[in-house]
Amino acid sequence: MLEKLKADMMFKRLLRRPDIDKAYAMVKPSDPWYATIKKVHDSVAEIRKMPRQTVQILSHDGLRLEGVFYPNGGDITVVCIHGFTSHAEREWAFPGLFYLSLGYNVLIPYQRAHGPSEGKYITLGALEQEDMQGWVRKVQELAPGSRVIIHGLSMGGGIALDLASKELENVRAIISDAPSVSVKEMFEQIAKGVFKKDGEKVAAILTARFEKEFGVDVGRLDRVQTLSNSRYPILLSAGSNEGMEEIFAVLKSRNPQPTEVIILPGCDHGNGMYKQTQMYQQTIEAFIKSAV
């Protein structure tokens, strides 16, 4: 009984709709993340000066999902997938400006249960991968014939890998930054970290509720297995402080398509694009040119 209460608490705390305005909130100059957060806010102000339009799709389960499209007249569109509890436009303004500078169009959707998109719960890719397929289809309405690059970060990076085995119109490649790799392992790690000796039982109950609530098999949300059927070239990226080299080697070995790996020196989760900008951008530009 006690384990069930703990699992219910975790379910609500982890998955309930977040206040995304807290994401990338401005910090004091003494904060180690100040330089990164300042670039975020400066980039938001700059990208919002560009031509843009609010766009919507309807999810397969009836939710109105909203995004922002930056048309640029090009025949390549980058679909940007934001991370867990993140503010989509803040997360993607800085890389979005880079893509616009290359002449690409940029589509920044808000995931279900984030910001203006409807939904009560985040599902860590279980349902978001279906939503993203809808956004990829939307590209052909916004920019007919456009070649598509999918780029995700953190939870968004995991969702990008979920899409690797799907046959998606005009998708040419996937970029996955610091992806979450297994929902089941994530539940187990969090539960054991919070509840210690009860962690394993709590994780099992949490997993069962997740599967019942969203009608999915958590075992299928394993990106290592997904990549065995990948249809697309993939670029995997992470900071050197994240310790993802081993899992990236596994992912690369599973992908039957060309796979590149970049480890950004001295970087943490999600800040490589800001701290190692030149290295990051040069790698991405070369990867996309080789894929399209």
N, C-alpha and C positions, 0 to 999 in steps of 0.2 A: 504493500500500500504506500509506504513512504517513498519507495523508488518511483512509483507512478507519479506521485506529486512532484518529485524532482524532475522527472522527464517532462511533465506538463509545463513546469516552470521554464525549463530549457527551451521547449518548443516555442513558447510565446516570446521569450526574450530573444531568441535567435532569429525567428522567422516573421514576427509581426511587422507590419509597415513601419519603417523608421522615419525619423525627422531628418530629411536629407540636408536641411539647412545647416546642420551641425558639421557636415562633411566639408573639409577644407576651410573651416572657419579661421579667420585671421588670428595669428598668434603674435606674441611679443617679439621684438627684435632679438631678445636673448634666447629664444627657443631655437633648438638645432634645426627645426623644420621651417624657420622663418623664410629663408631664401627660396625654398620650394613653394611655400604657400603664397608668397608675394608674386612669383611667376604665374601661379594659377590665377590669381585675381587680376593681374595685369593682362593676362591672355584672354580672360573672359571679357574684359572691357574692350579689348581690341577686336575679338572675333565677332562681337555683337554689332560692330559697325559694318560688317560685311552683309551683302544680300542674304536673306534667310527667310525661311517660311516654316510655320508650324504644320506638321503633318500627323495623320492618325491612321491607325489600322484597328481592326477588330480581331481580338484573339480567338482561337478555336473554341474557347469556353465563354465567349461573350463579353470580354473586358475591352473597354476603350483604352487603347495604348497610344501615347503621344510621343513625338520626337521632333527634332529640329533638323531641317535640311538646308545645307549651304550649297546652292548650285554654283558651278564655276565654269560651265561650258565644256568641260573635258569629257572624255569617253571612259574614264575610270572613276569609280565611286568607292569610297572607303566607308564601310559600315562599322561603327564603333560601339563596342559592348562594355558598359561600365561594370564596376565591381559592387560588392556587397555593401548595402546601405549608403551608396555613394550618390553624389549629385552629378548627373550625367554631363551637363554642360561644363561644369567646373573641371571635372576629370579630363575631358577631351578637348578643352579649348586650346591648350598648348600644342599637343600633337595635331589637333585640327588645323591650326594655323600653318603648321609645317606641310600638311597634305594639300591645303589650299595653295601654298606657295609652289607646289609641284604641278598645279593645274588640275588637281583632282576635285571631284565633288565630295562632300562629307555629309553623312547621315548619322545623327546622334540620337538614338532612341532612349527613352526612359523605360527601364524594365518595369514589369508589373509590380505593384506595391511600392513604387518609388515616384515621388513628385506628382506630376499631373496625370500619370498613368494610373488606371484603376487597379484594384486588387487588394486583398487583405493581407496575404502572406507572400513572402519570398520563398521560392521553391528550389533555389540553388542549382538551377539548370533543368530540373525535372520537367517543368512546363515552359520555362524561358526559351529552351531550344526550339520549341514549337513556335513561340512568338517571333523568334529571330528569323525563322524561315519565312514568316509573313513579312518581316521587314525587308528581307532580300527580294521577295516578289515585288514589294513596293518600289524598289529601286527602278524596276523596268517601267513603272508608271511615271516616275519622276524624271528619269533619264533613260529613255528607251535605247536598248542596245549597249548600255554601259557595262563594261567589265567590272567585276566586283571583287574587292579585297575585304576580308573580314578581319577585324583587329579587336581583340578583347584583353582586358586587364583583370587579374585576380579572379574573382568569381566569373567575370566576363571572359577571362582567358580560358577557364574551364568550359564555359558555354561554347566558345569558339571551337574548342576541340570536340565537343559533342556534335558539332555540325560537320566534322571532317568526313564522316561516313555517309552524309546525305547527298543526294544528287540535286544540286542547287543551280538554278539558271544563271549562267554567265559568271559564276564564281571562279576565280583563277587561283587564289591562294589564301592562306590563313596565317595571321600573326597572333601569337599567344604569349602575353607577358605574365610571368609569375602565376601560372594557372593553378587553381585548386584541382586536384587530380582524382580524389575519391571522396564522395559524400559520406559513405559509411565510415571511412577512416577518420574523417573530420569529426563526426559525431563521437566516435570512440575517444579521440584525443581530448576533445573538450570535456566530455563527461568524466573521464579519468582525472583530468587536471582539476576539475571543480569538486568532484565528489569522492575522489580517491578510491577507497575500497568498494564503494557502491557503483563506481563508474561504469563497469562492464554491464551490469544489469540495467542501469539507467539508459545507457546507449542502446541496448536491445529494445527497450520499451519505446524510446524516442524514435528509433528506426521503424518499428511497427506502426506507430501512430502516423509518421510521415508517409509511409506507404499507403495506409488506409485513407488518409486525408486527401492525397493527391493522385491516388490510383497508379502508382509507379512501383517498380522493383528497384530498390536502392542499389542492388548489385549491378544493374544496367548503367548506373551513373559512375562508371569507372572508365576514365579516359584512356588508360593503358589499353584496355580491351577495345575501345572504340577505334583507336588509331590503327588497329590491325586491318581495318576495312577502309582506311582513309583514301579519299579520292583526290586530295589536293597537296601541293607543296606546303610545308609549314616552317615558319620561323619561330623558334622558342627563345624567349628572352627572360633574364632575371638578374637581380643584383648579386654580387659576389657574397654579400652577407646573408643571403637567404638559404644557402646550402642546397640548391636545386640541381647541382651538377649530376648527381647519381640518377635522380628520377628523369632528368632530361635525356640521359644516355639510354635509359629504358624506353622512353617514348620514341626516341629516334630509331632505336632498333626495331620497334614495332611498325613504324610507318613505312608502307611499301613505296611511298612517294618521296621525292627529295626533301630532306629535312636539314635545316641549319640551326645552330645553337649559338647564342651570344650571351656571355656572362659579363656584366658591366662592373668594372672594378670599383670597390668602395661604396657600393650602392645597397640600399635597403629595399623593402617591398614597395614597388610603385614609384620610386623617385629616380630611377635610372635615366629616364627621358629628360630629367631636369639637371642631373649632376654630370652625366656623360652624354650630353646632347649631341655633339658632333659624331661620336662613335655610333650612337644609337641611330641617328638619322641617316648617316651614310650606309649603314648596314641595311636599314629598311628600304631605302631608295634602290639600292642594288638588288635586293631580294625581289622587290616588286617588278623591276625592269626585267629580271630573268624569268618571272612567272607569267607576265601578261603577253 
